[in-house]
Amino acid sequence: MSLRYARRYLCCLLATSISLGTISGSSLLIQTARAQEASALLKWTDITGARTIEAKFVRIDGDSVVLERANGSEVKVPLSKLNLTSQAQAKKLANPKAFEKKAAGSADMKSKSSESSGSDSTKPEANSYTLPANLSIEETLKTVAEELDKGNYSVLMEFVKAEDKEQVAEAMKKLSTKVQKSTFDSVKSMLKRATNVLAEKKSFVLNYPRIPADAKPRLSAHYDTVVEMLKDLNSSSLVDLSSWSGGKVNKAFPDMMRMTDIYIDKFIATEEKLNPGSSRGMTGFVVLWDSPISRKSISDNQVKIISSEGDKASLEFPPFANAPTNVSLIKTEGKWLTEDTEATSAAREQFNSMIAQIDNIDGKAISGQVTIVLAVMGGLVGQLERAQTQEEFNKQMDELLNTAVQMAPGALQGGAGGLPGGLPGGLPGGLPGGLPGGLPGGLPGGFPGNNQ
């Protein structure tokens, strides 16, 4: 695959992390955490923000928090009626250990950061597949087709320049030092539990009343593929911290390409059954020599060799989304690689600039915020897991949605921040035109959280 698209994927993570790091110092959640240590009488605000009371925290009782007013009287308030800051405050007071910063963990992070600054720190691991050297362009295309048909997406990494792999590996390693392992593990647990809820509560999800009736047939048709994709993601290197801390580009990006190819194909095939002709010839895709191309186009010999002379070759990829793509290649150390251009040099410089900004990210603050959010959402997800009736499920899903609204980007920070300068080029390859019609409104309320 192309590191131009790999960079785009990393840029999404970089931009999001940098944005969070920039605004974390003024986070209301962090201010609340400090305030509770300073005074026994705390402020509690309802979900509308219109009403605030001062009271002591007593305990959490089921889905409610028990508070003691200044006059000694107790009041029981449903957590779902409080704003996110007050919910987080209650969760922290009920289980302070979940929010403690572990010095050892921080030290480990610093140690890893120091190790990653060594002279060989950005050298990625060896690819799991090695392309035979000095193949002709015809032999190369045939080999790529054969390997992809066997499910070996690592073959795509053989056409990525070493300096590009090292650049992305450096970004992955730096990003990994900005997330505490406990936080990463909690997020991974959240994803796994979300997948389990979707798998085990399929009937409840599909009958959730806030899903529009006309959207349910399409959601039902795609449902099993969504669950399969999430299970696949759970076991992939993309959610393995060691892949990031080790800069395992040759492991992570083949996984990304495999999932992009397989699951887009499945979604489109389902859409075609629901609405014949809607796919407009779209398929899943991989990225080869800087350009998106369907695996089928490679297997069916649809790549046109315009010229091939000595160590240079020119190809024409079949149309994908728009017009055909012309690719200029040069044989370097026995492999066909794309020729460097002003555009590729500019892309490297832009990515280097973003890598440099990683050092300014406040990883501890981000981990703290994520921990608070997971704690707030956890109780609601636990209720979803335990729901035995449609009514119970609907009630908890409603509360989850109400809480998710408060967690929307910008809501926690009063609209501050945002992604600096936008995302350069978007996600890897993008989806040309999107899936026909898109999935029906997505899954209700997104995926549930964690109760760590």
C-alpha positions as CSV (number, residue, x, y, z in Angstrom):
1,M,0.0,0.0,0.0
2,S,1.0,3.6,-0.3
3,L,2.4,5.6,2.6
4,R,0.6,8.6,1.3
5,Y,-2.6,6.9,2.4
6,A,-0.9,5.6,5.5
7,R,0.0,9.2,6.4
8,R,-3.6,10.3,5.9
9,Y,-4.7,7.6,8.4
10,L,-2.0,8.7,10.9
11,C,-2.9,12.4,10.3
12,C,-6.4,11.7,11.5
13,L,-5.0,10.3,14.8
14,L,-2.4,13.1,15.0
15,A,-4.9,15.9,14.4
16,T,-7.4,14.4,16.9
17,S,-4.7,14.0,19.6
18,I,-3.2,17.4,19.0
19,S,-6.6,19.0,19.2
20,L,-7.3,17.2,22.5
21,G,-3.9,18.1,23.9
22,T,-4.3,21.8,23.0
23,I,-7.6,22.2,24.9
24,S,-7.0,19.8,27.8
25,G,-5.6,22.4,30.1
26,S,-9.0,24.1,30.3
27,S,-11.1,21.0,30.5
28,L,-14.1,21.4,32.7
29,L,-13.8,17.8,33.7
30,I,-10.3,18.3,35.1
31,Q,-11.3,21.4,36.9
32,T,-14.1,19.5,38.5
33,A,-11.7,16.8,39.6
34,R,-9.6,19.4,41.3
35,A,-12.5,21.2,42.9
36,Q,-13.8,18.1,44.7
37,E,-10.5,17.8,46.5
38,A,-10.7,21.4,47.8
39,S,-14.1,21.4,49.4
40,A,-16.7,18.9,50.8
41,L,-19.6,21.1,49.5
42,L,-19.6,20.6,45.8
43,K,-21.7,22.0,42.9
44,W,-24.1,19.7,41.1
45,T,-25.7,20.9,37.9
46,D,-28.6,19.4,36.0
47,I,-28.4,18.3,32.4
48,T,-29.9,21.6,31.1
49,G,-27.3,23.7,33.0
50,A,-30.1,25.8,34.4
51,R,-30.1,24.6,38.0
52,T,-27.2,24.1,40.4
53,I,-27.2,23.0,44.0
54,E,-24.3,22.7,46.6
55,A,-24.2,19.5,48.5
56,K,-21.9,16.8,49.8
57,F,-21.5,13.5,48.0
58,V,-22.8,10.6,50.0
59,R,-22.9,7.6,47.7
60,I,-24.1,6.2,44.4
61,D,-27.2,4.1,44.8
62,G,-27.9,2.2,41.6
63,D,-28.5,4.7,38.8
64,S,-28.7,7.7,41.2
65,V,-26.4,9.7,43.4
66,V,-27.3,10.5,47.0
67,L,-26.4,14.0,48.1
68,E,-26.5,15.8,51.5
69,R,-27.5,19.4,51.5
70,A,-26.0,22.0,53.8
71,N,-28.9,21.5,56.3
72,G,-28.2,17.8,56.6
73,S,-31.1,16.6,54.4
74,E,-30.5,14.0,51.8
75,V,-31.7,14.1,48.2
76,K,-31.5,11.3,45.6
77,V,-30.8,12.5,42.0
78,P,-30.8,10.2,38.9
79,L,-27.4,10.4,37.3
80,S,-29.0,10.8,33.9
81,K,-30.5,14.1,35.1
82,L,-27.1,15.6,35.8
83,N,-24.7,17.1,33.3
84,L,-21.6,15.2,32.3
85,T,-19.3,17.2,34.7
86,S,-21.5,16.3,37.7
87,Q,-21.8,12.7,36.6
88,A,-18.0,12.4,36.3
89,Q,-17.7,14.0,39.7
90,A,-20.0,11.4,41.3
91,K,-18.2,8.5,39.6
92,K,-14.8,9.8,40.7
93,L,-15.9,10.2,44.3
94,A,-17.5,6.8,44.3
95,N,-14.4,5.1,42.9
96,P,-11.4,7.3,43.3
97,K,-8.9,4.5,42.5
98,A,-10.2,4.4,39.0
99,F,-8.9,7.9,38.5
100,E,-5.5,7.7,40.2
101,K,-2.5,8.5,38.1
102,K,0.0,5.7,38.5
103,A,3.6,7.0,38.8
104,A,5.0,3.7,37.6
105,G,2.9,3.8,34.5
106,S,4.1,7.4,33.8
107,A,7.7,6.3,34.3
108,D,7.2,3.5,31.9
109,M,5.8,5.8,29.3
110,K,8.8,8.2,29.7
111,S,11.2,5.2,29.5
112,K,9.6,4.1,26.2
113,S,9.7,7.6,24.9
114,S,13.4,7.8,25.6
115,E,14.0,4.5,24.0
116,S,12.0,5.6,20.9
117,S,14.4,8.5,20.5
118,G,17.4,6.3,19.8
119,S,19.1,6.3,16.4
120,D,17.4,3.0,15.3
121,S,14.0,3.7,17.0
122,T,12.1,4.5,13.8
123,K,13.3,1.4,11.9
124,P,10.1,-0.7,11.4
125,E,10.0,-4.4,11.8
126,A,10.7,-6.6,8.8
127,N,7.8,-7.3,6.5
128,S,6.3,-10.8,7.0
129,Y,6.5,-11.3,3.2
130,T,9.5,-10.7,0.9
131,L,8.9,-10.1,-2.8
132,P,11.3,-11.9,-5.1
133,A,13.8,-9.4,-6.4
134,N,14.2,-8.2,-10.0
135,L,10.8,-9.3,-11.3
136,S,9.5,-7.8,-14.5
137,I,6.5,-5.5,-14.1
138,E,4.3,-8.2,-15.6
139,E,5.7,-10.8,-13.1
140,T,5.2,-8.2,-10.2
141,L,1.5,-7.7,-11.1
142,K,0.9,-11.4,-11.3
143,T,2.6,-12.0,-7.9
144,V,0.6,-9.2,-6.2
145,A,-2.7,-10.7,-7.6
146,E,-1.7,-14.2,-6.4
147,E,-0.8,-13.0,-2.9
148,L,-3.9,-10.9,-2.4
149,D,-6.1,-13.8,-3.6
150,K,-4.4,-15.8,-0.8
151,G,-5.3,-13.1,1.7
152,N,-1.7,-11.9,2.1
153,Y,-2.1,-8.1,2.2
154,S,1.5,-7.8,3.4
155,V,2.6,-7.9,-0.2
156,L,1.4,-4.3,-0.5
157,M,4.1,-3.2,1.9
158,E,6.8,-4.3,-0.5
159,F,6.1,-1.3,-2.7
160,V,6.5,1.3,0.1
161,K,9.9,3.1,0.4
162,A,11.9,2.5,3.5
163,E,12.0,6.2,4.5
164,D,8.3,6.4,4.3
165,K,7.8,3.4,6.5
166,E,10.3,4.9,9.0
167,Q,8.4,8.1,9.1
168,V,5.1,6.5,9.9
169,A,6.8,4.2,12.4
170,E,8.1,7.2,14.2
171,A,4.6,8.7,14.4
172,M,3.1,5.5,15.7
173,K,5.8,5.2,18.4
174,K,5.4,8.8,19.5
175,L,1.7,8.5,19.7
176,S,1.9,5.4,21.9
177,T,3.9,7.3,24.5
178,K,1.0,9.8,24.9
179,V,-1.5,7.1,26.0
180,Q,-1.2,5.3,29.3
181,K,-1.5,1.5,28.9
182,S,-4.4,1.4,31.4
183,T,-6.3,3.9,29.3
184,F,-5.6,2.1,26.1
185,D,-6.7,-1.2,27.6
186,S,-9.9,0.4,28.9
187,V,-10.8,1.7,25.5
188,K,-10.0,-1.7,24.0
189,S,-12.3,-3.3,26.6
190,M,-15.0,-0.7,25.7
191,L,-14.8,-1.8,22.0
192,K,-15.0,-5.5,23.0
193,R,-18.0,-4.9,25.3
194,A,-19.7,-2.8,22.7
195,T,-19.3,-5.6,20.1
196,N,-20.7,-8.1,22.6
197,V,-23.7,-5.9,23.3
198,L,-24.4,-5.6,19.6
199,A,-24.0,-9.4,19.1
200,E,-26.1,-10.5,22.1
201,K,-28.8,-7.8,21.9
202,K,-29.5,-7.8,18.2
203,S,-33.2,-8.1,18.6
204,F,-33.3,-5.3,21.1
205,V,-31.1,-3.0,18.9
206,L,-33.2,-3.6,15.8
207,N,-36.4,-2.9,17.7
208,Y,-35.2,0.2,19.5
209,P,-38.0,2.7,18.8
210,R,-35.7,5.7,17.9
211,I,-34.5,3.9,14.8
212,P,-36.7,5.1,11.9
213,A,-39.0,2.3,10.6
214,D,-37.8,2.7,7.0
215,A,-34.2,2.3,8.0
216,K,-34.6,-1.0,9.9
217,P,-34.6,-3.3,6.9
218,R,-31.2,-2.0,5.8
219,L,-29.8,-1.9,9.2
220,S,-30.9,-5.5,9.7
221,A,-29.3,-6.6,6.4
222,H,-26.0,-5.0,7.4
223,Y,-26.1,-5.9,11.0
224,D,-24.1,-9.2,11.0
225,T,-21.4,-7.7,8.9
226,V,-21.0,-4.8,11.3
227,V,-20.6,-7.2,14.2
228,E,-18.2,-9.4,12.2
229,M,-16.1,-6.3,11.4
230,L,-16.0,-5.2,15.0
231,K,-14.9,-8.7,16.2
232,D,-12.2,-8.6,13.5
233,L,-11.0,-5.2,14.6
234,N,-10.9,-6.3,18.2
235,S,-8.4,-9.0,17.4
236,S,-6.3,-6.9,14.9
237,S,-3.0,-5.1,15.4
238,L,-4.9,-1.8,15.0
239,V,-6.0,-2.0,18.6
240,D,-2.8,-3.6,19.9
241,L,-0.7,-1.0,21.8
242,S,2.4,-3.0,21.2
243,S,1.9,-2.5,17.4
244,W,1.9,1.2,18.0
245,S,4.8,1.3,20.5
246,G,6.8,-0.9,18.3
247,G,6.1,1.1,15.2
248,K,4.8,-2.0,13.4
249,V,3.9,-0.4,10.2
250,N,4.3,-3.7,8.3
251,K,1.7,-5.3,10.6
252,A,-0.8,-2.5,11.2
253,F,-1.4,-1.2,7.7
254,P,-1.9,-4.6,6.0
255,D,-4.6,-5.2,8.6
256,M,-6.2,-1.9,7.7
257,M,-6.1,-2.6,4.0
258,R,-7.5,-6.1,4.5
259,M,-10.5,-4.8,6.5
260,T,-11.1,-1.9,4.0
261,D,-11.1,-4.4,1.1
262,I,-13.2,-7.2,2.7
263,Y,-15.9,-5.2,4.5
264,I,-16.5,-2.6,1.9
265,D,-17.1,-5.5,-0.5
266,K,-19.5,-7.0,1.9
267,F,-21.5,-3.8,2.5
268,I,-21.7,-3.1,-1.2
269,A,-22.8,-6.7,-2.0
270,T,-25.6,-6.3,0.6
271,E,-26.6,-2.9,-0.9
272,E,-26.8,-4.5,-4.3
273,K,-29.2,-7.1,-3.1
274,L,-31.4,-4.5,-1.4
275,N,-31.3,-2.1,-4.4
276,P,-30.0,-3.7,-7.6
277,G,-27.8,-1.3,-9.6
278,S,-27.1,1.0,-6.6
279,S,-23.5,-0.1,-6.2
280,R,-22.5,1.6,-9.6
281,G,-19.7,-0.9,-9.9
282,M,-18.1,0.0,-6.6
283,T,-16.0,-2.6,-4.8
284,G,-13.6,-2.9,-1.9
285,F,-10.1,-1.7,-2.6
286,V,-6.5,-1.7,-1.7
287,V,-3.8,0.9,-2.2
288,L,-1.0,0.0,-4.6
289,W,1.7,2.5,-5.8
290,D,-0.1,5.5,-4.3
291,S,-3.4,4.7,-6.0
292,P,-6.6,2.9,-4.9
293,I,-7.5,-0.1,-7.0
294,S,-9.9,-3.0,-6.6
295,R,-8.4,-6.4,-5.9
296,K,-10.5,-7.8,-8.7
297,S,-9.0,-5.4,-11.2
298,I,-5.5,-6.8,-10.3
299,S,-6.7,-10.4,-10.4
300,D,-8.4,-9.9,-13.7
301,N,-5.4,-8.3,-15.4
302,Q,-7.1,-5.0,-15.9
303,V,-4.0,-3.0,-15.1
304,K,-2.6,-1.7,-18.5
305,I,1.1,-1.6,-19.0
306,I,1.6,1.6,-21.1
307,S,5.4,1.2,-21.3
308,S,8.2,-0.8,-19.8
309,E,11.8,-0.2,-20.7
310,G,14.8,-1.0,-18.5
311,D,14.2,0.2,-15.0
312,K,11.2,2.4,-15.8
313,A,7.6,1.5,-16.4
314,S,4.3,3.3,-16.8
315,L,0.9,1.8,-15.9
316,E,-2.7,2.8,-16.2
317,F,-5.0,1.6,-13.5
318,P,-8.7,1.1,-14.4
319,P,-11.2,3.8,-13.3
320,F,-11.8,3.9,-9.6
321,A,-14.3,6.6,-8.6
322,N,-13.4,8.9,-11.4
323,A,-10.8,8.7,-14.2
324,P,-8.2,6.1,-14.8
325,T,-4.9,6.6,-12.9
326,N,-1.5,6.7,-14.5
327,V,1.4,5.4,-12.4
328,S,5.1,6.0,-13.1
329,L,7.4,3.5,-11.6
330,I,11.2,3.1,-11.3
331,K,13.0,-0.1,-10.2
332,T,14.9,0.5,-7.0
333,E,17.0,-2.3,-5.3
334,G,15.1,-4.9,-7.3
335,K,11.6,-3.6,-6.6
336,W,9.2,-1.4,-8.5
337,L,8.5,1.8,-6.6
338,T,6.8,5.1,-7.5
339,E,9.0,7.9,-8.7
340,D,9.5,10.8,-6.2
341,T,7.7,14.0,-7.2
342,E,7.3,17.5,-5.7
343,A,4.0,16.3,-4.3
344,T,5.5,13.4,-2.5
345,S,8.3,15.5,-1.0
346,A,5.7,18.1,0.1
347,A,3.6,15.3,1.8
348,R,6.7,14.1,3.7
349,E,7.4,17.6,5.0
350,Q,3.8,18.1,6.0
351,F,3.8,14.8,7.9
352,N,7.1,15.6,9.6
353,S,5.6,18.9,10.8
354,M,2.7,17.0,12.4
355,I,5.0,14.4,14.0
356,A,6.9,17.3,15.7
357,Q,3.6,18.5,17.2
358,I,3.2,15.2,19.1
359,D,5.7,16.3,21.7
360,N,3.2,19.1,22.7
361,I,0.4,16.7,23.5
362,D,-0.5,16.4,27.2
363,G,-0.9,12.6,27.3
364,K,-1.7,12.5,31.0
365,A,-4.6,15.0,30.6
366,I,-6.0,13.1,27.6
367,S,-5.8,9.8,29.6
368,G,-7.5,11.5,32.5
369,Q,-10.4,12.7,30.4
370,V,-10.9,9.4,28.7
371,T,-10.9,7.6,32.1
372,I,-13.6,10.0,33.3
373,V,-15.8,9.5,30.2
374,L,-15.4,5.7,30.4
375,A,-16.4,5.7,34.1
376,V,-19.5,7.8,33.4
377,M,-20.6,5.6,30.5
378,G,-19.8,2.4,32.2
379,G,-22.8,2.1,34.4
380,L,-25.1,2.7,31.5
381,V,-23.4,0.0,29.5
382,G,-23.6,-2.4,32.3
383,Q,-27.3,-1.9,32.3
384,L,-27.5,-2.6,28.6
385,E,-25.6,-5.8,29.1
386,R,-28.0,-6.9,31.9
387,A,-31.2,-5.8,30.1
388,Q,-33.6,-8.7,29.9
389,T,-36.5,-7.0,28.2
390,Q,-37.0,-4.5,25.4
391,E,-38.3,-1.9,27.9
392,E,-35.1,-2.1,30.0
393,F,-32.9,-1.9,27.0
394,N,-34.8,1.1,25.6
395,K,-34.5,3.0,28.9
396,Q,-30.8,2.5,29.2
397,M,-30.2,3.3,25.5
398,D,-32.1,6.5,26.0
399,E,-29.9,7.5,28.9
400,L,-26.8,6.5,26.9
401,L,-27.9,8.8,24.1
402,N,-28.5,11.7,26.4
403,T,-25.1,11.3,27.9
404,A,-23.5,10.9,24.5
405,V,-25.0,14.3,23.5
406,Q,-23.0,15.9,26.2
407,M,-19.8,14.1,25.1
408,A,-20.2,15.3,21.5
409,P,-17.0,17.0,20.1
410,G,-16.9,20.6,21.4
411,A,-19.6,20.1,24.0
412,L,-17.1,19.2,26.8
413,Q,-14.9,22.2,25.9
414,G,-17.5,24.7,25.0
415,G,-16.8,24.4,21.4
416,A,-13.1,25.0,21.7
417,G,-10.4,23.2,19.8
418,G,-11.2,21.3,16.6
419,L,-9.0,19.6,14.2
420,P,-6.1,22.0,13.2
421,G,-6.3,22.7,9.6
422,G,-8.6,19.8,8.8
423,L,-7.5,16.4,7.8
424,P,-5.0,16.4,4.9
425,G,-6.6,14.3,2.2
426,G,-9.1,12.5,4.4
427,L,-9.1,8.9,5.4
428,P,-7.0,6.4,3.4
429,G,-8.3,6.4,-0.1
430,G,-11.7,7.5,1.0
431,L,-14.9,5.9,-0.1
432,P,-15.7,7.2,-3.6
433,G,-19.2,8.5,-3.3
434,G,-19.7,6.7,-0.1
435,L,-21.7,3.5,0.3
436,P,-24.9,3.8,-1.7
437,G,-27.2,5.8,0.6
438,G,-24.9,5.2,3.5
439,L,-25.8,2.9,6.4
440,P,-29.2,3.9,7.9
441,G,-28.2,6.6,10.4
442,G,-25.5,4.5,11.9
443,L,-26.0,2.4,14.9
444,P,-28.2,4.1,17.5
445,G,-26.1,6.4,19.7
446,G,-22.8,4.9,18.5
447,F,-21.2,2.1,20.4
448,P,-21.6,1.7,24.2
449,G,-18.8,2.5,26.5
450,N,-16.9,0.8,29.3
451,N,-17.6,0.4,33.0
452,Q,-14.0,0.3,34.1
